[in-house]
Amino acid sequence: FANERTFLRWIHMAIILGGISSAMLGSSSADNHDAQVIGMVTIPVAIAIILYASWLYYWRARQIKRREAKYAIDFDDRVGPICLSIILMCVYSSIFAYMLTTM
């Protein structure tokens, strides 16, 4: 059940990020370019998180089904969370820099 719980936690974060982005896009007026830029930048990140979570879930499920995972280290993914963290850090830093330059 750990595979499903991990998948649901990744999807939960993607839904929160996508929901906030969609709300910013939907509630912003045509004159509010800041909210539109932030929404358009963060929606692809939410989609990337969903794609990554889906890929990781099926990869782990396939290992479990084929009984390829003899040790717990086979389930370990050290690259994905770091890459997604760096992407989020770059996105939020870019948004922060954008907001500083437009003030």
LINHUGI-V496848 format. One line per field, one symbol per residue. burial: 1 if it has 9 or more other ideal C-beta (glycine too) atoms within 8 Angstrom, else 0. A space follows every 50 residues. Layout:
# LINHUGI-V496848
burial: ???
This chain:
# LINHUGI-V496848
burial: 00100110011011101101110110010000011111111110111111 01110110011111000010000110000100010011001001100110 000
